[in-house]
Amino acid sequence: MTDDKIATNPAPEPVSGVETEGKPEEVVPTPDDNKPTESSDWAGAEETDELGAPPDFAAEIAEADESSRVEVLQADPTTPYHAATTFEEIGMSEELLKGVYHMKFTKPSKIQASSLPLILSADGDHKNLIAQGHNGSGKTACFVLGMLSRVDTSSEATQALCLVPTRELARQIGDVVASLGRYTKATTKIAVKATEEERRAAYAREETGHLTEHIVVGTPGKVMELIKKRRLNTSAMKILVLDEADEMVDTQGMGDQTIRIKRMLPKGVQVLLFSATYADNVRGLASKLAPSANQITIKRETLSLDKIQQYYLDTGSKGARFTILNEIYELLNVGQSIIFVGRRDEAASLSTRLRDDGHAVSVLYGGDMTPEERDRVIDEFRAGTTKVLITTNVLSRGVDVLAVSVVINYDLPTDRQGQSDPETYLHRIGRTGRFGRKGVAVNFVYDSRSKRVLKELEEYYSKPITRVEDAEELQDRLKDL
Ligand SMILES: Nc1ncnc2c1ncn2[C@@H]1O[C@H](COP(=O)(O)OP(=O)(O)OP(=O)(O)O)[C@@H](O)[C@H]1O
């Protein structure tokens, strides 16, 4: 295992007070009079009980953190630093603290406690951050609070830019900015492909001038278009965030566009990179985009969440997967679930077959689905109107729907060469088990290739995946989910 800590120049030391290998930092729940009480007024209380998630999230997160070996590497080890234990300690504005309380966040998770002091206090040469945090551990709030803290709302200039891989993620982050920033005057533009209705409205308003929103959250393609059309002025930009940063910098993916956009920003812009995964081959690119960055890293062996039970089921043949999937839905009383398939056409055909068998399923993929359709499908799924969502890797990352209790890999994630894609696997199964909740991942295998891929995934994360014989055994094992 080689993806432990990557030091920047000058080689930094792990900071005392923060967990170092073999010596986990204790995360102690602290009493606080200002905070809302952790009771039934918790926004997700209902779903929480239904999902069997514990009422004391802080304790759960502490427990998860203890095994996670989070390591903070400061680019400038001489700067005083300590991880916060409360939101109050972080030094945010009153307005932002109120936003945090509004979200019913009582205590920062490990990544929030470690990264926010670095993001907010940082200036000079070492203000950049490359942060790694578990799926569902609250990374969004880290960079959203970072952006909201940096913008000067007395000006109309766009000062913060957040680039993400998909429209669903951009819209979701936009909602978090609106919630956390509700007591501030900050405004946000979601820069994704417009729906027909939005296009007509923009045309009617003769919208051609500069954006005046303080924060822009969008996909690189749309952001680039806005810059080219001179609608997005980048000259006052103070902070650039890349969520799902490993994907955003990967040259196979959106790397080129991201790099071009970064070049159009002022030189001293603060760069924050967040992801649960950083494959070895993207670490270098990440450091180029965020030079001299402070770093928060997690050891690979502790990346997959213990709260997610991982199973595999040998369906015997490729065709038999459908029968087993049908049985699983007959037997299991699943809350919401996501089924991942390898390709768009498979997503479409599987959804048709399941519907023909009487199951209510939704489907979302990239390509020829219109923005309107995608928005409608994800909004209905978020609202719980639909329970089963069939999708491709387009939704493997970032999407946060707390009621998702089961993820099924109908096809295991592989790269173009048919090799296992461990990063995508982790992100996919991370759509469940969000913020200390329990979740289940079920992987279908049926031939030597899929079994090899499964083995590679087990080895990569040093985590065995348990075999179940059939849908009945699966049901048995999931009784207390
Ligand atoms: N301090 C907190 N207290 C309670 N809930 C929180 C806290 N911080 C975040 N959450 C909630 O935890 C959930 C997961 O957060 P988020 O979506 O930011 O995860 P993430 O780390 O970005 O995951 P991923 O890598 O999978 O995208 C969200 O529903 C969020 O509202």
The ligand as an SDF file (V2000), in Angstrom:
LIG
                    3D

 31 33  0  0  0  0  0  0  0  0999 V2000
  -21.5250   18.0740   11.1980 N   0  0  0  0  0  0  0  0  0  0  0  0
  -22.5450   17.4300   10.6950 C   0  0  0  0  0  0  0  0  0  0  0  0
  -23.5300   16.9510   11.4870 N   0  0  0  0  0  0  0  0  0  0  0  0
  -24.5650   16.2290   10.9740 C   0  0  0  0  0  0  0  0  0  0  0  0
  -24.7130   15.9350    9.6610 N   0  0  0  0  0  0  0  0  0  0  0  0
  -23.7740   16.3970    8.8200 C   0  0  0  0  0  0  0  0  0  0  0  0
  -22.6530   17.1700    9.2890 C   0  0  0  0  0  0  0  0  0  0  0  0
  -21.8860   17.4790    8.2170 N   0  0  0  0  0  0  0  0  0  0  0  0
  -22.4980   16.9500    7.1360 C   0  0  0  0  0  0  0  0  0  0  0  0
  -23.6180   16.3010    7.4870 N   0  0  0  0  0  0  0  0  0  0  0  0
  -24.5380   15.5850    6.5810 C   0  0  0  0  0  0  0  0  0  0  0  0
  -23.8580   14.4170    6.1590 O   0  0  0  0  0  0  0  0  0  0  0  0
  -24.2660   14.0610    4.8480 C   0  0  0  0  0  0  0  0  0  0  0  0
  -23.0540   13.7610    3.9750 C   0  0  0  0  0  0  0  0  0  0  0  0
  -22.3350   14.9520    3.7330 O   0  0  0  0  0  0  0  0  0  0  0  0
  -21.6310   15.2570    2.3340 P   0  0  0  0  0  0  0  0  0  0  0  0
  -22.6080   15.0570    1.2340 O   0  0  0  0  0  0  0  0  0  0  0  0
  -20.9750   16.5580    2.4520 O   0  0  0  0  0  0  0  0  0  0  0  0
  -20.5730   14.0860    2.2830 O   0  0  0  0  0  0  0  0  0  0  0  0
  -19.2180   13.9940    1.4420 P   0  0  0  0  0  0  0  0  0  0  0  0
  -18.1110   13.8710    2.4080 O   0  0  0  0  0  0  0  0  0  0  0  0
  -19.1630   15.0740    0.4430 O   0  0  0  0  0  0  0  0  0  0  0  0
  -19.4190   12.5760    0.7330 O   0  0  0  0  0  0  0  0  0  0  0  0
  -19.0020   12.0820   -0.7440 P   0  0  0  0  0  0  0  0  0  0  0  0
  -17.5190   11.9420   -0.7710 O   0  0  0  0  0  0  0  0  0  0  0  0
  -19.6710   10.7460   -0.8670 O   0  0  0  0  0  0  0  0  0  0  0  0
  -19.5050   13.0750   -1.7070 O   0  0  0  0  0  0  0  0  0  0  0  0
  -25.1110   15.2160    4.3330 C   0  0  0  0  0  0  0  0  0  0  0  0
  -26.4800   14.8290    4.3650 O   0  0  0  0  0  0  0  0  0  0  0  0
  -24.8430   16.3430    5.3050 C   0  0  0  0  0  0  0  0  0  0  0  0
  -25.9440   17.2010    5.4450 O   0  0  0  0  0  0  0  0  0  0  0  0
  1  2  1  0
  2  3  1  0
  2  7  2  0
  3  4  2  0
  4  5  1  0
  5  6  2  0
  6  7  1  0
  6 10  1  0
  7  8  1  0
  8  9  2  0
  9 10  1  0
 10 11  1  0
 11 12  1  0
 11 30  1  0
 12 13  1  0
 13 14  1  0
 13 28  1  0
 14 15  1  0
 15 16  1  0
 16 17  2  0
 16 18  1  0
 16 19  1  0
 19 20  1  0
 20 21  2  0
 20 22  1  0
 20 23  1  0
 23 24  1  0
 24 25  2  0
 24 26  1  0
 24 27  1  0
 28 29  1  0
 28 30  1  0
 30 31  1  0
M  END
$$$$
